[in-house]
Structures are given as structure tokens and as C-alpha cells.
Amino acid sequence: MLVKVMVLEDRWGRQIRYLRLSVTSRCGMRCLYCRPPGTILPQASRADTLLTLGEIRQLVGHLVARHGVEKVRITGGEPTLRADIVEIVREVASVPGLADLGLTTNGLRLEALAESLAAAGLRRINVSLDTLDPGRFRQITGVDGLDEVLRGLEAARRAGLLPIRVNCVVMRGINDDELDELLQWGLANGWEVRFIELMPIGPLSARWNELFVPVQEMISRLTSVREFHAVSERKGVARLYEVILQDGHTGRVGFITPMSEHFCGQCDRIRITAEGRLHACLMTDQPVDLLPALRPRFDSARLDLLIEQALRRKQPVHPGYGMTMMTVLGG
């Protein structure tokens, strides 16, 4: 029987086509902009409060078949820390009608898992990496793991998880002197580096003014030493440029500008936490709990009412700051 698709739409006419699904709030890193040292972390979720494999399959299947969601990105915390991550990818990838499935990771476990994730149906991957300097990597993340991340990137390439995008959060006085080095490294390896403006979310909000580097400054620095050409298409939320090196090689670089040039007017996404709470906006802490529609049994009508309730809370523009930790929502 054919199911009539009813596309999700908020009060401002924005259609929802993209789900960012966190599968755990756990992470092996303590990144400065996410959960820096000294931060009081959210209490670890009990296993019985996390969405189960079956619930994830039902939830994604409903959003795709009933509401026309086309794209899913699996996030965390660090999603590869979940013991059943390969099974989760396999279940989500098997949902009929899903056009795109990606995963964002810190890369520490990617070398061991890339081949299995690709075989399970993962199509592409984003890796968070803010520096190429081992000491600075330890300063930013709280761990010694740069070599593991670099090996993970190569493993992802071998597994065919392409294109590979490298997400770099730019922070003044910490890694903003590495923009050109990261760009050259990315182009040489075939990765698409995406420089991201720091957002005033969670425990780092108080230092945001000190650390923020606007995209205009990033581009100005890079175009002083590199030839840039704007690409007419905008891929998701990223502004894309073609870069031409002195040896004639070309590649793409992206800039994600949530603060200086927000893209709220084109927002097509919702976020669901590992515990089943739906956030209509990354920067507002007004989630709606979906578990009552999933337990003790799946109730599609109740689920739709809860989703509608969450979308009514979605504002035309984000408030400019947020208090929900990135490790809960996955960015």
C-alpha cells in the first residue's frame, strides 16, 4: 500500500528534509568548544534510556516514508563509541527511499571501523580535525590521537567513503594560524576542508568574543596567498570556493557561517538526541520527548503530534547563543 507523503513544514514555510540523529552523548575527547576540561558533563545515559536499534529503524523509516525526509546524518557525542554502530548504519541504510546517509566522527576509531561501516551502507563521512600539530591536537581535544585520526582518514578513503570532508572549527589564538596549512593538506589528499565559525554554545559561550574568527577574515587571509573562485552552488550550509594552487592543482574548500551569515532561512533539518528528544534548532533548548510515541509500542499518530509540537517551537532565526552541549546534539 502506498503511503501518502506529508512533508514536514514549520510555521515559516521551511520544509524538513534532513535528520541529524545522535546515537550517544559519550565521547573520548574533551574538545575546547564542546566539553572542555573542568566542564560538568551531563550524567551518562542509562542503556535503557537510549533509542534502541529497532526504535531507530522505526523512527527513521517513519520520517522517510511518511514525511519525505531524504537525508540522515548519524552523530554523537562520538557515534563510533556505540557498540552497535555498524548495525545502526545497516538498519538506517536499509530504509527504502533514503537518498543519503552520512556520519560525523572524531576519527579515533575510524581505522578499525571504516570498512565495516561502508559494507553496512554508509555512503560518506565527515571527520572533525582542527589542527595538524600533535601538541596542539592534545591542547584542543585533551588526548594524543592525531596519528589515529590521520590513519582513520586513509582507511575511509580505502573503504570508498567518499567524498571525505574534514570539519575544522577555527579559534583565534589557538588554530587560526593553520588555515593555509590545513587547506593545502586537504587539497593534496583529496579531502574537502570546511572551516567552521565557532558558535557560542554551551560552556565556551563566555569566551566566544575572544575566540571567534568571522568567515570574512578567514577568506581574506586565504585569498591573500591563494587564488579563490566562488562556486555558484551552495552545498547544504557551506559556501564553496574552488582553489587554484601554484602547481595548477585545484580543489574545493567550504566555509560554514552560522554566526556572521546565518542560514536559518534555508534550514531544512531537525535533530534527535540519543534519548529520543527532538530539537528543532541547534541553539534553542526546547526539546520534545518522542519516547512516549515509541514505547511501549510504536504509535505513529502520537509521534506526528509530538513532531508537530516541536516544529511549532522553531523560530525564524536562531537566538545567537545556545546552552545545550554539542556532545548531546552533535552539531
C-alpha positions as CSV (number, residue, x, y, z in Angstrom):
1,M,0.0,0.0,0.0
2,L,1.3,3.4,-0.9
3,V,1.8,5.8,1.9
4,K,0.9,9.5,1.2
5,V,3.9,11.7,1.9
6,M,3.1,14.7,4.1
7,V,6.3,16.8,4.1
8,L,7.1,18.3,7.5
9,E,6.9,22.1,7.4
10,D,7.4,24.7,10.2
11,R,5.4,27.9,10.8
12,W,7.7,29.8,8.5
13,G,7.3,27.5,5.5
14,R,10.6,25.7,5.7
15,Q,10.3,22.1,4.7
16,I,12.2,19.5,6.8
17,R,14.2,17.0,4.6
18,Y,17.3,16.3,6.8
19,L,17.6,14.4,10.1
20,R,20.7,14.6,12.3
21,L,20.5,11.6,14.6
22,S,22.7,11.4,17.7
23,V,23.2,7.8,18.9
24,T,25.3,8.6,22.0
25,S,26.4,11.5,24.1
26,R,29.6,9.7,25.0
27,C,32.9,10.9,23.5
28,G,36.6,10.1,24.1
29,M,37.7,13.6,23.6
30,R,37.4,16.8,25.7
31,C,37.4,19.4,22.9
32,L,37.6,23.1,24.0
33,Y,34.4,24.1,22.2
34,C,32.3,21.1,23.2
35,R,33.2,19.9,26.7
36,P,36.4,21.5,27.8
37,P,38.3,20.4,31.0
38,G,36.5,21.4,34.1
39,T,33.1,21.2,32.5
40,I,30.4,19.4,34.5
41,L,29.3,16.8,31.9
42,P,25.7,15.6,31.6
43,Q,25.1,12.4,33.5
44,A,25.8,9.4,31.2
45,S,22.5,8.0,29.9
46,R,21.5,4.6,31.1
47,A,21.3,2.0,28.3
48,D,17.5,1.7,28.8
49,T,17.0,5.4,28.0
50,L,18.8,5.3,24.7
51,L,16.9,4.7,21.5
52,T,17.2,1.0,20.6
53,L,18.2,-0.3,17.2
54,G,14.6,-1.2,16.5
55,E,13.3,2.3,17.6
56,I,15.9,4.0,15.4
57,R,14.7,1.9,12.4
58,Q,11.1,2.7,13.1
59,L,11.7,6.4,13.7
60,V,13.8,6.9,10.5
61,G,11.5,4.7,8.5
62,H,8.5,6.8,9.5
63,L,10.3,10.1,8.8
64,V,11.3,8.9,5.3
65,A,8.2,7.1,4.2
66,R,5.6,9.4,5.8
67,H,7.3,12.8,5.8
68,G,9.8,12.7,2.9
69,V,13.0,13.1,4.9
70,E,15.7,12.4,2.3
71,K,19.0,12.7,4.3
72,V,20.2,11.3,7.6
73,R,23.5,12.1,9.3
74,I,24.5,9.9,12.3
75,T,26.3,11.9,15.1
76,G,27.1,11.8,18.8
77,G,28.9,12.5,21.0
78,E,31.1,10.2,19.1
79,P,28.9,7.7,17.3
80,T,31.6,5.0,16.8
81,L,31.7,4.5,20.6
82,R,28.2,2.9,20.4
83,A,28.8,-0.9,20.3
84,D,26.1,-1.4,17.7
85,I,27.1,1.4,15.4
86,V,27.6,-0.9,12.4
87,E,24.1,-2.4,13.0
88,I,22.6,1.1,13.3
89,V,24.1,2.1,10.0
90,R,22.9,-1.1,8.3
91,E,19.3,-0.6,9.6
92,V,19.2,3.1,8.6
93,A,20.8,2.4,5.2
94,S,18.1,-0.2,4.5
95,V,15.2,2.3,4.9
96,P,13.5,2.5,1.4
97,G,13.6,5.9,-0.1
98,L,16.5,7.3,1.9
99,A,18.7,9.2,-0.5
100,D,21.8,9.9,1.6
101,L,23.4,8.5,4.8
102,G,26.5,10.1,6.4
103,L,28.3,10.0,9.7
104,T,30.3,12.6,11.6
105,T,33.2,11.3,13.7
106,N,36.3,12.4,15.5
107,G,38.1,9.7,13.6
108,L,39.8,7.9,16.6
109,R,38.1,4.6,15.8
110,L,37.7,5.1,12.1
111,E,40.7,2.9,11.1
112,A,39.1,-0.1,12.7
113,L,35.5,0.6,11.6
114,A,35.7,2.2,8.1
115,E,35.4,-1.0,6.1
116,S,32.6,-2.4,8.2
117,L,30.6,0.9,8.1
118,A,31.0,1.1,4.3
119,A,29.9,-2.5,3.9
120,A,26.8,-1.8,6.1
121,G,25.7,1.0,3.7
122,L,27.4,4.2,5.0
123,R,27.9,6.5,1.9
124,R,30.2,9.2,3.2
125,I,31.9,10.6,6.2
126,N,32.9,13.9,7.9
127,V,35.9,13.9,10.2
128,S,36.4,16.6,12.8
129,L,40.0,17.8,12.8
130,D,41.1,21.2,13.9
131,T,44.9,21.0,13.7
132,L,47.8,19.1,12.1
133,D,50.1,19.7,15.1
134,P,50.3,16.9,17.6
135,G,50.8,19.1,20.6
136,R,48.0,21.5,19.6
137,F,45.8,18.5,18.9
138,R,46.3,17.4,22.5
139,Q,45.6,21.0,23.7
140,I,42.3,21.2,21.7
141,T,41.0,17.6,22.3
142,G,42.6,16.6,25.6
143,V,44.0,13.4,24.0
144,D,47.0,12.2,22.0
145,G,45.3,11.0,18.9
146,L,46.4,12.8,15.7
147,D,48.1,9.8,14.2
148,E,45.0,7.7,14.8
149,V,42.8,10.3,13.1
150,L,45.1,10.5,10.1
151,R,45.1,6.7,9.7
152,G,41.3,6.7,10.0
153,L,41.1,9.2,7.1
154,E,43.2,6.9,4.9
155,A,41.1,3.9,6.0
156,A,37.9,5.8,5.0
157,R,39.4,6.5,1.6
158,R,40.3,2.8,1.1
159,A,36.7,1.9,2.1
160,G,35.2,4.2,-0.5
161,L,33.5,6.6,1.9
162,L,33.8,9.5,-0.5
163,P,33.8,12.4,-0.6
164,I,35.5,12.8,2.7
165,R,35.0,16.2,4.4
166,V,37.2,17.5,7.2
167,N,35.5,19.9,9.6
168,C,37.7,22.4,11.2
169,V,36.4,24.8,13.9
170,V,38.5,28.0,13.7
171,M,39.5,29.6,17.0
172,R,41.5,32.8,17.4
173,G,44.9,32.3,19.1
174,I,44.5,28.5,19.0
175,N,44.5,27.3,15.4
176,D,43.7,30.3,13.2
177,D,47.3,30.4,12.1
178,E,46.9,27.0,10.4
179,L,44.3,27.9,7.8
180,D,46.6,27.7,4.8
181,E,48.4,24.7,6.0
182,L,45.1,22.8,6.5
183,L,43.9,23.9,3.2
184,Q,47.0,22.7,1.3
185,W,47.0,19.4,3.2
186,G,43.3,18.9,2.4
187,L,43.8,19.6,-1.3
188,A,46.9,17.4,-1.5
189,N,45.0,14.5,0.0
190,G,41.7,15.0,-1.9
191,W,39.8,15.9,1.3
192,E,37.3,18.9,1.2
193,V,38.2,21.0,4.2
194,R,35.4,23.0,5.7
195,F,36.3,25.9,8.0
196,I,33.5,26.5,10.6
197,E,32.8,29.6,12.6
198,L,32.8,29.0,16.3
199,M,29.4,29.1,17.9
200,P,28.6,30.4,21.4
201,I,27.1,27.2,22.6
202,G,27.4,25.5,26.0
203,P,30.4,26.1,28.3
204,L,32.5,28.1,25.8
205,S,29.9,30.8,25.4
206,A,31.7,33.1,27.8
207,R,34.9,33.1,25.7
208,W,33.2,33.3,22.3
209,N,34.1,37.0,21.7
210,E,37.7,36.3,22.4
211,L,38.0,33.2,20.2
212,F,35.6,34.0,17.3
213,V,37.0,34.4,13.8
214,P,34.4,35.6,11.2
215,V,34.4,33.9,7.8
216,Q,35.2,37.2,6.1
217,E,38.6,37.2,7.9
218,M,39.3,33.6,7.1
219,I,38.6,34.2,3.4
220,S,40.7,37.4,3.4
221,R,43.7,35.6,4.9
222,L,43.5,32.7,2.4
223,T,42.9,34.8,-0.7
224,S,46.0,36.8,0.1
225,V,48.1,33.7,-0.7
226,R,45.7,31.6,-2.8
227,E,43.6,32.1,-5.9
228,F,39.9,31.6,-5.0
229,H,36.8,31.4,-7.2
230,A,33.3,31.2,-5.7
231,V,31.3,28.2,-6.8
232,S,27.8,29.1,-7.8
233,E,26.2,26.2,-6.0
234,R,25.9,26.1,-2.2
235,K,26.3,22.6,-0.8
236,G,24.0,22.4,2.2
237,V,25.1,25.1,4.6
238,A,28.6,25.6,3.2
239,R,29.8,28.4,0.9
240,L,32.1,26.7,-1.6
241,Y,35.2,28.0,-3.4
242,E,37.4,26.5,-6.0
243,V,41.1,26.9,-5.0
244,I,43.9,27.0,-7.5
245,L,47.4,26.2,-6.3
246,Q,50.6,27.4,-7.9
247,D,51.2,23.9,-9.4
248,G,47.9,24.1,-11.2
249,H,46.1,21.6,-8.9
250,T,42.6,22.6,-7.9
251,G,40.2,21.6,-5.2
252,R,37.3,22.9,-3.1
253,V,37.1,24.5,0.3
254,G,34.0,25.2,2.2
255,F,33.1,27.8,4.9
256,I,30.2,27.3,7.3
257,T,29.0,30.6,8.7
258,P,26.3,30.1,11.5
259,M,27.1,33.4,13.1
260,S,28.2,36.0,10.5
261,E,26.0,34.8,7.7
262,H,23.4,32.5,9.3
263,F,21.4,30.2,7.0
264,C,18.3,29.9,9.2
265,G,16.0,30.9,6.3
266,Q,17.0,27.7,4.4
267,C,17.1,25.5,7.5
268,D,15.7,22.1,6.5
269,R,16.9,20.0,9.5
270,I,15.8,18.6,12.8
271,R,17.9,16.9,15.4
272,I,17.1,13.9,17.6
273,T,19.2,13.0,20.6
274,A,20.3,9.5,21.6
275,E,17.5,9.6,24.2
276,G,14.8,10.4,21.7
277,R,14.4,14.2,22.3
278,L,13.7,16.2,19.2
279,H,15.4,19.7,18.9
280,A,14.0,21.8,16.1
281,C,17.0,24.2,16.4
282,L,20.6,23.6,17.4
283,M,20.7,26.8,19.5
284,T,17.4,26.5,21.4
285,D,16.9,24.3,24.4
286,Q,13.3,23.4,23.9
287,P,13.2,19.7,23.0
288,V,10.2,17.5,22.7
289,D,10.5,13.9,24.1
290,L,9.5,11.4,21.4
291,L,9.8,8.3,23.6
292,P,6.1,8.2,24.6
293,A,5.4,7.6,20.9
294,L,8.0,4.8,20.7
295,R,7.4,2.9,24.0
296,P,5.9,0.6,24.9
297,R,4.9,0.3,21.3
298,F,5.3,2.5,18.2
299,D,2.4,5.0,17.8
300,S,2.7,6.8,14.5
301,A,-0.2,9.2,15.2
302,R,1.2,10.3,18.5
303,L,4.7,10.6,17.0
304,D,3.3,13.0,14.4
305,L,1.7,15.2,17.1
306,L,5.0,15.4,19.0
307,I,6.9,16.3,15.9
308,E,4.4,19.0,15.1
309,Q,4.7,20.3,18.7
310,A,8.5,20.6,18.2
311,L,8.2,22.3,14.9
312,R,5.9,24.9,16.3
313,R,8.8,26.0,18.6
314,K,11.2,26.5,15.6
315,Q,11.9,30.2,15.3
316,P,12.7,32.1,12.0
317,V,16.3,32.8,13.2
318,H,18.4,31.2,15.9
319,P,18.8,33.3,19.1
320,G,22.5,33.8,18.7
321,Y,23.6,31.6,21.6
322,G,22.8,28.2,23.0
323,M,23.2,26.2,26.2
324,T,22.8,22.6,25.0
325,M,26.2,20.9,24.9
326,M,27.4,19.8,21.4
327,T,28.2,16.4,22.8
328,V,24.4,15.9,23.2
329,L,23.3,17.2,19.8
330,G,26.2,16.5,17.6
331,G,26.3,19.9,15.9
